Amino acid sequence: MVTKTRKAQSATEYLMTYGWAILAIAIVGALLYTQVFQTKKCAEGAIGFPITGAVVPDGNEYSIVSSSGDLTMLLKNTVGKDINISYAKNNKGTLIALTTSIRVNDSKTGTLVVPGFKSADADSVGKCYSDTLTIIYQTLDSSDVLSGVNVTSSGTLNGKLM
């Protein structure tokens, strides 16, 4: 009887040793598969803006300064008429009045500066962000009279704070 017990114990120890080794390999493999050890890269670019018939970011040229929270971006007018931009909304839905309204002629580009678009935080330099931007504008007729109807163009801005 003693021989059967020692064989069973030896077999159990053998299986346990290989079991722990296989478990350790599986855990390391799962961590590598889920990219836990990879450094996080920020998704960059503007998404969700209509392609035509609205105001859209021109070539993803935009940035948010972390110390002031100001957004600066190039916009392209694809509306088909001259437009006047006076307001923008941020991620929280806060309506932000621009210091000066911006006129962008049909099929041209203009620079939009939204003061205080994001909370200013000097400790956030280099961190990723993903914020919704809504641009509120009015079209101009041939005699430069505003239409009086607010039109919106919105999308999401992704990037790294500067």
C-alpha positions as CSV (number, residue, x, y, z in Angstrom):
1,M,0.0,0.0,0.0
2,V,2.9,2.3,0.7
3,T,4.0,2.2,-3.0
4,K,0.6,3.4,-4.3
5,T,0.5,6.3,-1.9
6,R,3.9,7.6,-2.9
7,K,3.1,7.3,-6.6
8,A,-0.1,9.2,-6.1
9,Q,1.7,11.9,-4.1
10,S,4.4,12.1,-6.8
11,A,1.8,12.4,-9.6
12,T,-0.1,15.1,-7.6
13,E,3.1,17.2,-7.0
14,Y,4.0,16.8,-10.7
15,L,0.6,18.1,-11.8
16,M,0.6,21.0,-9.3
17,T,4.0,22.2,-10.4
18,Y,3.0,22.2,-14.1
19,G,-0.4,23.7,-13.2
20,W,1.2,26.7,-11.5
21,A,3.6,27.2,-14.4
22,I,0.8,27.1,-16.9
23,L,-1.3,29.5,-14.8
24,A,1.6,32.0,-14.6
25,I,2.1,31.8,-18.4
26,A,-1.6,32.3,-18.9
27,I,-1.7,35.4,-16.7
28,V,1.3,37.0,-18.4
29,G,-0.1,36.2,-21.8
30,A,-3.5,37.8,-20.9
31,L,-1.7,40.9,-19.6
32,L,0.3,41.2,-22.8
33,Y,-2.8,40.6,-24.9
34,T,-4.7,43.4,-23.1
35,Q,-1.7,45.7,-23.6
36,V,-1.4,46.5,-19.9
37,F,2.3,47.2,-20.3
38,Q,1.9,49.5,-23.3
39,T,2.1,53.3,-22.8
40,K,-1.2,54.9,-23.4
41,K,-1.4,56.9,-26.7
42,C,-4.0,59.6,-27.1
43,A,-6.5,59.3,-29.9
44,E,-6.1,62.5,-31.9
45,G,-8.4,64.1,-34.4
46,A,-11.8,65.6,-34.7
47,I,-14.7,63.2,-35.3
48,G,-18.4,63.5,-35.7
49,F,-18.5,66.8,-37.5
50,P,-20.6,66.8,-40.7
51,I,-18.5,66.7,-43.9
52,T,-20.5,69.1,-45.9
53,G,-23.1,71.8,-45.3
54,A,-21.6,72.9,-42.0
55,V,-18.6,74.4,-40.3
56,V,-15.9,71.8,-39.9
57,P,-12.3,71.7,-38.5
58,D,-9.9,72.2,-41.4
59,G,-7.3,69.4,-41.5
60,N,-7.6,68.6,-37.8
61,E,-5.7,71.8,-37.0
62,Y,-6.7,72.6,-33.4
63,S,-5.2,72.7,-29.9
64,I,-6.2,73.4,-26.3
65,V,-3.7,75.3,-24.1
66,S,-3.8,73.7,-20.6
67,S,-2.8,76.9,-18.7
68,S,-5.7,79.0,-20.1
69,G,-8.1,76.3,-21.3
70,D,-8.4,78.2,-24.6
71,L,-9.3,76.3,-27.8
72,T,-7.7,77.5,-31.1
73,M,-8.7,75.8,-34.3
74,L,-8.9,76.3,-38.1
75,L,-12.4,76.1,-39.5
76,K,-13.6,75.5,-43.0
77,N,-17.0,76.9,-44.2
78,T,-18.8,74.2,-46.2
79,V,-22.2,75.8,-45.7
80,G,-22.5,77.4,-49.1
81,K,-23.0,80.9,-47.7
82,D,-20.9,83.3,-45.7
83,I,-21.3,82.7,-42.0
84,N,-20.8,84.5,-38.7
85,I,-19.8,82.6,-35.6
86,S,-20.6,84.1,-32.2
87,Y,-20.9,81.2,-29.7
88,A,-19.6,77.8,-28.9
89,K,-20.6,75.1,-26.4
90,N,-18.1,72.9,-24.5
91,N,-18.4,69.4,-23.1
92,K,-20.5,70.5,-20.2
93,G,-23.0,72.3,-22.5
94,T,-21.8,75.7,-21.3
95,L,-22.5,78.4,-23.8
96,I,-19.3,80.5,-24.4
97,A,-19.5,83.9,-26.1
98,L,-16.5,84.6,-28.3
99,T,-14.7,87.8,-27.6
100,T,-15.2,88.8,-31.2
101,S,-17.5,87.1,-33.7
102,I,-15.8,85.5,-36.6
103,R,-16.9,85.8,-40.2
104,V,-15.9,83.0,-42.5
105,N,-16.6,83.4,-46.2
106,D,-18.0,80.6,-48.3
107,S,-15.5,77.8,-48.9
108,K,-12.8,79.7,-47.0
109,T,-11.1,79.0,-43.7
110,G,-11.0,81.0,-40.5
111,T,-9.4,80.8,-37.1
112,L,-11.7,80.2,-34.1
113,V,-10.5,81.0,-30.6
114,V,-12.9,79.8,-27.8
115,P,-11.7,81.3,-24.5
116,G,-12.1,79.1,-21.5
117,F,-13.3,76.1,-23.5
118,K,-11.7,73.7,-21.0
119,S,-10.9,74.1,-17.3
120,A,-7.4,75.6,-17.0
121,D,-5.1,73.2,-15.1
122,A,-1.3,73.4,-15.4
123,D,-1.0,69.9,-14.0
124,S,-2.8,68.5,-17.0
125,V,-0.1,69.2,-19.5
126,G,0.5,66.1,-21.7
127,K,-2.7,64.4,-20.6
128,C,-5.3,63.1,-23.1
129,Y,-8.7,64.7,-23.6
130,S,-11.9,64.0,-25.5
131,D,-14.3,67.0,-25.5
132,T,-17.4,67.8,-27.4
133,L,-17.5,71.1,-29.3
134,T,-20.6,72.7,-30.7
135,I,-20.2,75.7,-33.0
136,I,-23.2,78.0,-33.2
137,Y,-23.4,80.2,-36.3
138,Q,-25.7,82.2,-38.5
139,T,-25.6,82.5,-42.3
140,L,-25.3,85.9,-44.0
141,D,-27.4,86.8,-47.1
142,S,-25.9,88.7,-50.1
143,S,-26.3,92.0,-48.4
144,D,-24.5,90.9,-45.2
145,V,-27.6,90.6,-43.1
146,L,-27.7,87.8,-40.5
147,S,-30.4,85.2,-41.0
148,G,-31.4,85.3,-37.3
149,V,-31.5,81.5,-37.1
150,N,-28.8,79.8,-35.1
151,V,-27.4,76.7,-36.8
152,T,-25.1,74.3,-35.0
153,S,-22.2,72.0,-36.1
154,S,-20.8,69.7,-33.4
155,G,-18.3,66.9,-33.0
156,T,-15.7,65.5,-30.7
157,L,-12.1,66.8,-30.3
158,N,-9.5,64.3,-29.2
159,G,-5.9,65.1,-28.4
160,K,-3.2,65.9,-25.8
161,L,-3.1,69.1,-23.8
162,M,-0.3,71.4,-24.6
